[in-house]
Amino acid sequence: MASPAGFSVASLSPLGQRLRVLLGADRVVDDLRRYFGVGLPPGAAPFTGSRFEHLGGGGDRPGTADRITAEDLVAVQTLSVTVPAPVALDLLEGSLGVRLSALLRAIPREQEMTGTDPSDLAPGSPADRAWHLLRDRPDVGWVIAGKLLARKRPRLLPVYDRVVRCALGRPPSFWLSLRTALSEDDGSLHRSLLDLRQAAGLPRTVSALRVCDVAVWMGHRALGHACR
């Protein structure tokens, strides 16, 4: 199968092929509107996760982009996870917060995933070290670690939870594989995400990565898969 531009879908990476199918589903725009509360009937409520990137002005806003705030901790709760209280206090007032802030300062704040150098996402990078620092705290794990970092760098680091993993698989490095998928074919998938954002009537403050996450999550959730 070839696209209108003439390239072969089979030439895309496996993740790129999978995303092209999922993002091309008829339900995607309606799913995005439902999740973010665009055009809902009276009495209907958006998903709590619609506040994830916007609560308190966003996790990457100037002045707080390089440190965890109480608003960040509430924001991840909108995605159905909770940072354990001892870890939360350490992030707000202790040495863990100091160590994480040092790493956040080294992670690009305004860079899109498609525009960043792969070294910014590679093993050993500040982003990778921040993820490991959080993941290894008691009762945190990979899902909460990823959501906290996605809150602080929404254009660079994606939300990746069990539903998204169930839909997209487990590549050796999800960040690098997603960057490849969104960058190949001259960034056509990235542009598709921006087109979906516009079609759904979402604000520009919703990143392309978040559009991707929500579209995949909503579609896969609707299929009723038991994801672990």
Disulfide bonds with the S-S distance in Angstrom:
none
